[in-house]
Amino acid sequence: MARNTLLNLIGQGLPLVVAVITIPFIIHGLGVERFGLLSLAWVILGYFAIFDLGLGRATTKFVAEALGKGEEDQGNKRSLSLFEGS
């Protein structure tokens, strides 16, 4: 469990560190105005990510459980039910 916690922290923290390092270079390359537009696009995408409501992670969990039990048919049904809305 500690290993998974560490990997989750790295998975969350590494993009932050990369962003802090690379954003000044992006601003320099694009200019302030274009970077503002890029930031606006990132914000809009972030708002749409809120509407996921955890469905992506829940689907991954249930499909992984079904595949782990050898129930490939159940895994397929559960992954398709997300797209069907049932």
All heavy atoms as an XYZ file, in Angstrom:
651
protein
N       0.818     -1.180      0.000
C       0.000      0.000      0.000
C       0.873      1.258      0.000
O       0.539      2.233     -0.658
C      -0.930     -0.006      1.201
C      -1.943      1.097      1.138
S      -3.330      0.723      2.175
C      -3.416      2.192      3.108
N       1.962      1.227      0.721
C       2.861      2.382      0.754
C       3.463      2.628     -0.628
O       3.633      3.783     -1.026
C       3.957      2.163      1.782
N       3.751      1.552     -1.334
C       4.315      1.685     -2.686
C       3.310      2.371     -3.613
O       3.667      3.270     -4.378
C       4.683      0.312     -3.222
C       5.242      0.345     -4.628
C       5.644     -1.070     -5.076
N       6.041     -1.052     -6.450
C       5.240     -1.372     -7.473
N       4.005     -1.744     -7.248
N       5.687     -1.335     -8.708
N       2.049      1.948     -3.533
C       1.021      2.549     -4.380
C       0.805      4.016     -4.032
O       0.592      4.847     -4.920
C      -0.297      1.784     -4.253
C      -0.213      0.408     -4.872
O       0.638      0.147     -5.713
N      -1.080     -0.486     -4.442
N       0.853      4.329     -2.731
C       0.702      5.716     -2.311
C       1.835      6.561     -2.870
O       1.610      7.662     -3.383
C       0.684      5.809     -0.773
O      -0.389      5.004     -0.284
C       0.514      7.238     -0.307
N       3.040      6.047     -2.794
C       4.194      6.767     -3.329
C       4.060      6.969     -4.834
O       4.307      8.062     -5.348
C       5.492      6.015     -2.999
C       6.769      6.641     -3.543
C       6.995      8.009     -2.899
C       7.954      5.732     -3.288
N       3.636      5.933     -5.535
C       3.467      6.053     -6.988
C       2.370      7.054     -7.341
O       2.505      7.813     -8.312
C       3.164      4.688     -7.601
C       4.330      3.693     -7.617
C       3.867      2.340     -8.117
C       5.483      4.217     -8.449
N       1.292      7.082     -6.553
C       0.238      8.073     -6.801
C       0.747      9.485     -6.556
O       0.420     10.408     -7.311
C      -0.980      7.797     -5.916
C      -1.857      6.717     -6.483
O      -1.958      6.564     -7.686
N      -2.495      5.967     -5.608
N       1.521      9.679     -5.511
C       2.087     11.001     -5.239
C       3.030     11.440     -6.352
O       3.018     12.600     -6.766
C       2.807     11.015     -3.894
C       1.901     10.967     -2.665
C       2.735     10.824     -1.399
C       1.029     12.199     -2.598
N       3.848     10.521     -6.823
C       4.748     10.837     -7.935
C       3.940     11.170     -9.186
O       4.244     12.122     -9.903
C       5.729      9.669     -8.200
C       6.718      9.549     -7.049
C       6.460      9.850     -9.529
C       7.582      8.306     -7.098
N       2.872     10.396     -9.427
C       2.031     10.639    -10.591
C       1.337     11.990    -10.548
O       1.048     12.583    -11.581
N       1.057     12.487     -9.353
C       0.434     13.797     -9.212
C       1.480     14.913     -9.194
O       1.246     15.996     -9.712
C      -0.382     13.860     -7.915
C      -1.578     12.944     -7.894
C      -2.647     13.376     -8.860
O      -2.922     14.560     -9.006
N      -3.271     12.423     -9.526
N       2.619     14.655     -8.568
C       3.626     15.698     -8.380
C       4.541     15.924     -9.571
O       4.975     17.047     -9.821
N       4.842     14.874    -10.305
C       5.767     15.000    -11.433
C       5.267     15.975    -12.503
O       6.041     16.824    -12.958
C       6.068     13.627    -12.028
C       7.148     13.584    -13.088
C       8.486     14.049    -12.516
C       7.280     12.184    -13.655
N       3.997     15.918    -12.903
C       3.536     16.920    -13.876
C       3.634     18.346    -13.347
O       3.914     19.276    -14.115
C       2.071     16.536    -14.126
C       2.002     15.092    -13.796
C       2.975     14.884    -12.676
N       3.436     18.526    -12.063
C       3.565     19.859    -11.470
C       5.000     20.360    -11.574
O       5.242     21.503    -11.965
C       3.112     19.835    -10.014
C       3.234     21.144     -9.253
C       2.309     22.189     -9.852
C       2.926     20.926     -7.791
N       5.952     19.501    -11.249
C       7.366     19.885    -11.328
C       7.755     20.190    -12.770
O       8.425     21.195    -13.044
C       8.262     18.770    -10.730
C       9.728     19.038    -10.991
C       8.001     18.615     -9.239
N       7.314     19.350    -13.701
C       7.619     19.570    -15.115
C       7.011     20.889    -15.592
O       7.652     21.656    -16.323
C       7.131     18.383    -15.972
C       7.215     18.698    -17.454
C       7.927     17.132    -15.648
N       5.785     21.179    -15.155
C       5.136     22.434    -15.554
C       5.888     23.642    -15.021
O       6.089     24.616    -15.752
C       3.689     22.446    -15.057
N       6.300     23.588    -13.770
C       7.029     24.721    -13.178
C       8.329     24.980    -13.936
O       8.728     26.127    -14.137
C       7.294     24.474    -11.674
C       8.289     25.462    -11.109
C       5.987     24.523    -10.898
N       8.950     23.920    -14.389
C      10.215     24.075    -15.114
C       9.988     24.556    -16.543
O      10.722     25.404    -17.052
C      10.998     22.739    -15.115
C      11.443     22.405    -13.682
C      12.185     22.784    -16.056
C      11.999     21.009    -13.519
N       8.958     24.039    -17.218
C       8.800     24.312    -18.654
C       7.959     25.538    -18.992
O       8.113     26.084    -20.088
C       8.184     23.094    -19.367
O       6.916     22.800    -18.774
C       9.099     21.891    -19.273
N       7.092     25.977    -18.104
C       6.216     27.107    -18.435
C       6.993     28.376    -18.784
O       6.615     29.068    -19.733
C       5.158     27.325    -17.336
C       4.085     26.251    -17.498
C       4.541     28.711    -17.404
C       2.950     26.312    -16.518
N       8.062     28.721    -18.086
C       8.804     29.919    -18.531
C       9.317     29.815    -19.974
O       9.301     30.800    -20.717
C       9.964     30.012    -17.534
C       9.462     29.327    -16.316
C       8.593     28.221    -16.814
N       9.729     28.616    -20.380
C      10.191     28.433    -21.754
C       9.027     28.556    -22.742
O       9.177     29.107    -23.837
C      10.874     27.070    -21.921
C      12.130     26.938    -21.117
C      12.151     26.153    -19.973
C      13.283     27.608    -21.481
C      13.307     26.029    -19.221
C      14.444     27.495    -20.744
C      14.454     26.711    -19.611
N       7.868     28.054    -22.355
C       6.690     28.162    -23.219
C       6.279     29.623    -23.367
O       5.962     30.079    -24.475
C       5.532     27.312    -22.658
C       5.907     25.826    -22.700
C       4.250     27.550    -23.435
C       4.931     24.927    -21.988
N       6.289     30.370    -22.259
C       5.940     31.794    -22.311
C       6.913     32.540    -23.217
O       6.512     33.370    -24.033
C       5.919     32.413    -20.904
C       4.772     31.826    -20.090
C       5.792     33.928    -20.969
C       4.782     32.231    -18.624
N       8.196     32.231    -23.080
C       9.200     32.884    -23.907
C       8.988     32.556    -25.388
O       9.121     33.424    -26.257
C      10.607     32.474    -23.465
C      11.691     33.100    -24.274
N      12.015     34.436    -24.180
C      12.518     32.575    -25.217
C      12.997     34.699    -25.018
N      13.321     33.587    -25.659
N       8.655     31.311    -25.680
C       8.475     30.901    -27.081
C       7.186     31.423    -27.696
O       7.170     31.814    -28.858
N       6.114     31.425    -26.939
C       4.818     31.842    -27.482
C       4.559     33.339    -27.364
O       3.841     33.906    -28.171
C       3.682     31.110    -26.751
C       3.531     29.621    -26.990
C       2.407     29.072    -26.132
C       3.256     29.344    -28.453
N       5.084     33.926    -26.335
C       4.731     35.304    -26.020
C       3.602     35.312    -24.997
O       2.887     34.327    -24.830
N       3.453     36.435    -24.339
C       2.485     36.527    -23.241
C       1.053     36.368    -23.744
O       0.241     35.664    -23.132
C       2.654     37.872    -22.496
C       1.615     38.028    -21.413
C       4.052     37.966    -21.904
N       0.712     36.999    -24.873
C      -0.661     36.953    -25.372
C      -1.064     35.536    -25.776
O      -2.141     35.049    -25.411
C      -0.842     37.905    -26.560
C      -0.708     39.371    -26.204
C       0.743     39.840    -26.165
O       1.636     39.081    -26.600
O       0.976     40.961    -25.684
N      -0.211     34.864    -26.522
C      -0.532     33.498    -26.954
C      -0.537     32.535    -25.775
O      -1.340     31.606    -25.738
C       0.458     33.033    -28.017
C       0.235     33.710    -29.340
C       1.138     33.155    -30.385
N       0.932     33.836    -31.640
C       1.771     33.789    -32.640
N       2.877     33.096    -32.541
N       1.506     34.437    -33.750
N       0.338     32.757    -24.816
C       0.315     31.918    -23.630
C      -0.985     32.130    -22.854
O      -1.527     31.186    -22.271
C       1.520     32.183    -22.717
C       1.530     31.290    -21.512
C       1.888     29.964    -21.624
C       1.154     31.782    -20.268
C       1.878     29.132    -20.517
C       1.149     30.960    -19.157
C       1.513     29.626    -19.290
N      -1.496     33.355    -22.855
C      -2.790     33.620    -22.226
C      -3.902     32.816    -22.872
O      -4.764     32.265    -22.186
N      -3.894     32.729    -24.197
C      -4.891     31.917    -24.902
C      -4.729     30.435    -24.582
O      -5.714     29.720    -24.394
C      -4.783     32.139    -26.413
C      -5.247     33.502    -26.919
C      -4.937     33.649    -28.401
C      -6.729     33.679    -26.649
N      -3.485     29.990    -24.518
C      -3.226     28.597    -24.156
C      -3.711     28.312    -22.737
O      -4.334     27.274    -22.479
C      -1.726     28.284    -24.278
C      -1.290     26.875    -23.911
C      -1.942     25.853    -24.837
C       0.222     26.762    -23.947
N      -3.482     29.242    -21.827
C      -3.946     29.078    -20.447
C      -5.459     29.016    -20.384
O      -6.025     28.224    -19.626
C      -3.446     30.226    -19.574
O      -2.048     30.225    -19.522
N      -6.114     29.846    -21.171
C      -7.569     29.823    -21.224
C      -8.075     28.468    -21.719
O      -9.037     27.907    -21.171
C      -8.074     30.947    -22.129
C      -9.584     31.108    -22.233
C     -10.188     31.422    -20.880
C      -9.907     32.203    -23.234
N      -7.426     27.917    -22.732
C      -7.801     26.593    -23.235
C      -7.596     25.534    -22.162
O      -8.438     24.636    -21.999
C      -6.981     26.262    -24.487
N      -6.494     25.621    -21.396
C      -6.250     24.666    -20.313
C      -7.334     24.754    -19.246
O      -7.779     23.743    -18.721
C      -4.888     24.917    -19.683
C      -3.723     24.431    -20.494
C      -3.736     23.477    -21.469
C      -2.378     24.863    -20.380
N      -2.469     23.310    -21.973
C      -1.609     24.144    -21.319
C      -1.740     25.795    -19.582
C      -0.252     24.321    -21.472
C      -0.378     25.978    -19.735
C       0.359     25.255    -20.669
N      -7.770     25.960    -18.929
C      -8.815     26.145    -17.924
C     -10.134     25.538    -18.397
O     -10.824     24.855    -17.643
C      -8.984     27.642    -17.579
C     -10.242     27.882    -16.769
C      -7.767     28.150    -16.830
N     -10.480     25.770    -19.650
C     -11.724     25.217    -20.192
C     -11.674     23.691    -20.168
O     -12.642     23.034    -19.771
C     -11.986     25.756    -21.608
C     -12.312     27.250    -21.528
C     -13.102     24.986    -22.304
C     -12.346     27.951    -22.870
N     -10.549     23.116    -20.566
C     -10.409     21.654    -20.506
C     -10.497     21.150    -19.073
O     -11.057     20.083    -18.806
C      -9.083     21.227    -21.138
C      -9.014     21.324    -22.645
C      -7.600     21.046    -23.138
C     -10.002     20.375    -23.293
N      -9.951     21.904    -18.141
C     -10.030     21.525    -16.733
C     -11.461     21.503    -16.226
O     -11.856     20.614    -15.470
N     -12.271     22.478    -16.655
C     -13.679     22.485    -16.265
C     -14.412     21.277    -16.826
O     -15.254     20.682    -16.157
C     -14.373     23.764    -16.716
C     -14.101     24.937    -15.814
C     -13.635     26.137    -16.324
C     -14.309     24.845    -14.438
C     -13.388     27.218    -15.501
C     -14.054     25.919    -13.604
C     -13.600     27.103    -14.143
O     -13.345     28.161    -13.325
N     -14.119     20.899    -18.054
C     -14.760     19.717    -18.617
C     -14.313     18.447    -17.901
O     -15.082     17.487    -17.806
C     -14.496     19.609    -20.117
C     -15.329     20.545    -20.937
C     -14.733     21.492    -21.742
C     -16.710     20.484    -20.894
C     -15.501     22.361    -22.499
C     -17.492     21.351    -21.648
C     -16.882     22.295    -22.447
N     -13.116     18.422    -17.378
C     -12.643     17.258    -16.636
C     -13.435     17.063    -15.346
O     -13.591     15.942    -14.871
C     -11.156     17.395    -16.329
N     -13.966     18.143    -14.790
C     -14.786     18.034    -13.586
C     -16.041     17.217    -13.869
O     -16.507     16.451    -13.029
C     -15.164     19.438    -13.060
C     -13.929     20.145    -12.530
C     -16.234     19.356    -11.980
C     -14.162     21.600    -12.173
N     -16.592     17.349    -15.069
C     -17.822     16.646    -15.415
C     -17.628     15.142    -15.573
O     -18.603     14.423    -15.750
C     -18.437     17.242    -16.680
C     -18.891     18.655    -16.502
C     -18.378     19.661    -17.293
C     -19.808     18.985    -15.527
C     -18.796     20.969    -17.127
C     -20.233     20.287    -15.347
C     -19.721     21.289    -16.157
N     -16.398     14.672    -15.517
C     -16.127     13.237    -15.551
C     -16.704     12.569    -14.310
O     -17.181     11.441    -14.363
C     -14.620     12.997    -15.646
C     -14.256     11.533    -15.590
O     -14.958     10.725    -16.210
O     -13.260     11.199    -14.935
N     -16.695     13.277    -13.192
C     -17.266     12.808    -11.930
C     -16.701     11.463    -11.471
O     -17.390     10.686    -10.814
C     -18.792     12.730    -12.026
C     -19.504     14.033    -12.370
C     -20.989     13.780    -12.555
C     -19.271     15.081    -11.308
N     -15.486     11.171    -11.850
C     -14.852      9.927    -11.414
C     -15.255      8.709    -12.212
O     -14.883      7.591    -11.857
N     -16.015      8.888    -13.285
C     -16.481      7.741    -14.058
C     -15.332      6.989    -14.725
O     -15.363      5.773    -14.827
C     -17.500      8.184    -15.108
C     -18.837      8.670    -14.557
C     -19.710      9.185    -15.691
C     -19.538      7.562    -13.812
N     -14.328      7.715    -15.170
C     -13.185      7.057    -15.814
C     -12.438      6.144    -14.853
O     -12.140      4.993    -15.168
N     -12.179      6.639    -13.649
C     -11.474      5.822    -12.653
C     -12.334      4.660    -12.171
O     -11.843      3.564    -11.953
C     -11.041      6.682    -11.474
C      -9.932      7.626    -11.836
C      -9.486      8.422    -10.627
N      -8.493      9.398    -11.012
C      -7.372      9.595    -10.346
N      -7.124      8.913     -9.266
N      -6.511     10.488    -10.761
N     -13.630      4.902    -12.000
C     -14.526      3.829    -11.563
C     -14.605      2.728    -12.615
O     -14.568      1.539    -12.282
C     -15.910      4.388    -11.273
N     -14.688      3.124    -13.873
C     -14.737      2.133    -14.944
C     -13.451      1.323    -14.980
O     -13.487      0.093    -15.107
C     -14.964      2.813    -16.310
O     -16.185      3.559    -16.240
C     -15.038      1.805    -17.427
N     -12.321      1.989    -14.822
C     -11.037      1.281    -14.799
C     -10.999      0.275    -13.662
O     -10.567     -0.871    -13.835
C      -9.882      2.282    -14.655
O      -9.926      3.191    -15.746
C      -8.545      1.578    -14.625
N     -11.471      0.673    -12.497
C     -11.479     -0.215    -11.326
C     -12.339     -1.447    -11.579
O     -11.902     -2.578    -11.357
C     -11.993      0.534    -10.107
C     -12.128     -0.334     -8.865
C     -12.879      0.410     -7.770
C     -13.085     -0.417     -6.538
N     -13.972     -1.544     -6.729
N     -13.580     -1.247    -12.040
C     -14.490     -2.371    -12.215
C     -14.053     -3.295    -13.347
O     -14.172     -4.515    -13.234
C     -15.916     -1.876    -12.442
C     -16.524     -1.282    -11.203
C     -17.043     -0.004    -11.222
C     -16.579     -2.004    -10.016
C     -17.606      0.548    -10.083
C     -17.137     -1.454     -8.871
C     -17.650     -0.186     -8.901
N     -13.537     -2.729    -14.412
C     -13.053     -3.565    -15.515
C     -11.826     -4.358    -15.066
O     -11.703     -5.550    -15.360
C     -12.746     -2.714    -16.762
C     -12.010     -3.526    -17.821
C     -14.032     -2.146    -17.334
N     -10.919     -3.731    -14.307
C      -9.739     -4.437    -13.809
C     -10.140     -5.578    -12.877
O      -9.549     -6.661    -12.925
C      -8.807     -3.469    -13.098
N     -11.123     -5.337    -12.018
C     -11.600     -6.404    -11.129
C     -12.173     -7.567    -11.929
O     -11.902     -8.733    -11.625
C     -12.655     -5.871    -10.170
C     -12.102     -5.028     -9.053
C     -13.198     -4.469     -8.150
O     -14.399     -4.656     -8.463
O     -12.845     -3.851     -7.141
N     -12.989     -7.255    -12.934
C     -13.588     -8.316    -13.755
C     -12.517     -9.092    -14.503
O     -12.556    -10.329    -14.552
C     -14.596     -7.718    -14.732
N     -11.537     -8.390    -15.060
C     -10.464     -9.078    -15.788
C      -9.604     -9.903    -14.835
O      -9.136    -10.976    -15.191
C      -9.616     -8.070    -16.554
C     -10.314     -7.356    -17.715
C      -9.390     -6.317    -18.331
C     -10.790     -8.346    -18.756
N      -9.401     -9.398    -13.610
C      -8.625    -10.138    -12.619
C      -9.299    -11.437    -12.212
O      -8.640    -12.414    -11.866
N     -10.636    -11.458    -12.254
C     -11.392    -12.665    -11.924
C     -11.566    -13.572    -13.133
O     -12.175    -14.631    -13.032
C     -12.768    -12.290    -11.382
C     -12.722    -11.577    -10.056
C     -14.131    -11.179     -9.634
C     -14.113    -10.357     -8.371
N     -15.472     -9.877     -8.027
N     -11.064    -13.144    -14.281
C     -11.200    -13.940    -15.494
C     -12.551    -13.775    -16.159
O     -12.948    -14.604    -16.971
N     -13.283    -12.731    -15.825
C     -14.616    -12.485    -16.382
C     -14.513    -11.429    -17.488
O     -14.986    -10.306    -17.345
C     -15.569    -12.010    -15.285
C     -15.708    -12.980    -14.142
C     -16.463    -12.405    -12.959
O     -16.702    -11.178    -12.930
O     -16.801    -13.176    -12.061
N     -13.909    -11.804    -18.601
C     -13.697    -10.850    -19.682
C     -15.011    -10.279    -20.207
O     -15.103     -9.109    -20.567
C     -12.905    -11.490    -20.835
C     -11.434    -11.685    -20.549
C     -11.157    -12.951    -19.750
O     -12.070    -13.798    -19.616
O     -10.036    -13.096    -19.248
N     -16.065    -11.125    -20.252
C     -17.361    -10.641    -20.741
C     -17.907     -9.536    -19.853
O     -18.448     -8.545    -20.345
C     -18.371    -11.787    -20.806
C     -17.995    -12.817    -21.861
O     -17.211    -12.468    -22.770
O     -18.487    -13.956    -21.782
N     -17.770     -9.686    -18.533
C     -18.240     -8.661    -17.605
C     -17.433     -7.378    -17.764
O     -17.975     -6.286    -17.671
C     -18.149     -9.161    -16.157
C     -19.165    -10.221    -15.823
C     -20.583     -9.691    -15.893
O     -20.857     -8.553    -15.525
N     -21.485    -10.516    -16.398
N     -16.127     -7.512    -17.975
C     -15.282     -6.335    -18.183
C     -15.697     -5.559    -19.412
O     -15.779     -4.334    -19.398
N     -15.998     -6.286    -20.488
C     -16.453     -5.621    -21.715
C     -17.799     -4.945    -21.506
O     -18.013     -3.828    -21.958
C     -16.549     -6.628    -22.858
C     -15.192     -7.089    -23.327
O     -14.200     -6.392    -23.149
N     -15.144     -8.268    -23.905
N     -18.716     -5.622    -20.805
C     -20.042     -5.045    -20.567
C     -19.941     -3.788    -19.713
O     -20.623     -2.803    -19.956
C     -20.940     -6.060    -19.876
C     -21.427     -7.175    -20.782
C     -22.284     -8.152    -20.026
C     -22.661     -9.326    -20.919
N     -23.418    -10.327    -20.172
N     -19.079     -3.827    -18.700
C     -18.951     -2.666    -17.819
C     -18.310     -1.494    -18.528
O     -18.689     -0.354    -18.310
C     -18.168     -3.037    -16.572
C     -18.965     -3.931    -15.660
C     -18.236     -4.272    -14.421
N     -19.078     -5.157    -13.619
C     -18.667     -5.746    -12.539
N     -17.467     -5.554    -12.086
N     -19.484     -6.529    -11.858
N     -17.336     -1.765    -19.373
C     -16.695     -0.640    -20.079
C     -17.647     -0.039    -21.102
O     -17.680      1.166    -21.284
C     -15.394     -1.083    -20.739
O     -15.654     -2.059    -21.727
N     -18.460     -0.857    -21.741
C     -19.423     -0.345    -22.723
C     -20.586      0.374    -22.050
O     -21.152      1.301    -22.623
C     -19.945     -1.472    -23.600
C     -18.931     -2.067    -24.585
C     -19.531     -3.245    -25.310
C     -18.470     -1.013    -25.554
N     -20.939     -0.024    -20.831
C     -22.071      0.615    -20.162
C     -21.783      2.081    -19.851
O     -22.699      2.890    -19.766
C     -22.440     -0.133    -18.881
O     -21.432      0.003    -17.909
N     -20.517      2.443    -19.717
C     -20.169      3.845    -19.489
C     -20.576      4.682    -20.699
O     -21.127      5.769    -20.557
C     -18.672      3.998    -19.234
C     -18.154      5.427    -19.143
C     -18.720      6.087    -17.885
C     -16.661      5.471    -19.135
N     -20.363      4.157    -21.888
C     -20.678      4.906    -23.100
C     -22.167      4.889    -23.419
O     -22.690      5.801    -24.021
C     -19.874      4.364    -24.288
C     -18.401      4.505    -24.095
C     -17.606      3.392    -23.886
C     -17.808      5.743    -24.102
C     -16.241      3.525    -23.697
C     -16.441      5.895    -23.917
C     -15.672      4.764    -23.711
N     -22.853      3.831    -22.999
C     -24.277      3.721    -23.260
C     -25.098      4.520    -22.247
O     -26.239      4.848    -22.509
C     -24.713      2.256    -23.211
C     -24.110      1.429    -24.326
C     -24.395     -0.052    -24.132
O     -24.914     -0.446    -23.067
O     -24.099     -0.816    -25.045
N     -24.521      4.730    -21.081
C     -25.239      5.456    -20.045
C     -26.177      4.582    -19.253
O     -27.082      5.047    -18.589
N     -25.987      3.263    -19.304
C     -26.874      2.382    -18.528
C     -26.136      1.718    -17.404
O     -24.982      1.768    -17.258
C     -27.461      1.317    -19.440
O     -26.432      0.556    -20.065
